Amino acid sequence: MTNGAAAGGAGAAAAAAIAQAIKASGAIVKVESQDFMTILEKVERPLVVCSESKFFSIKYHYLTAYKGLIFYTKSATPLTLRPSVEVVQARKIWIPA
């Protein structure tokens, strides 16, 4: 097997792992922050998972479930969540590409 074939095999394995991660996590819908807030308003006591990333600047990441789908948004500033929102602080949120 040549080096090119080995690299191709590794690439295929990585693609398969990503596809499996997407299947395991279900559908993730990326929305704008305002749309995310609108979804939260539709639920009496929503659960939101939050995290911060610090690369060049701080970004705030949010996930919530609604009607069987997972909604994701990121923002340059923290979202103001109402008191009835249950918040889980995560170390990191990873979204498959």
Buried (B, 14 or more C-beta within 10 A) or exposed (E): EEEEEEEEEEEEEEEEEEEEEBEEEEEEEEBEBEEBBEBBEEBEEBEBBBBBEEEEEEBBBBBBBBEEEBBBBBBEEEBEBEEEBEEEEEEEBEBEE
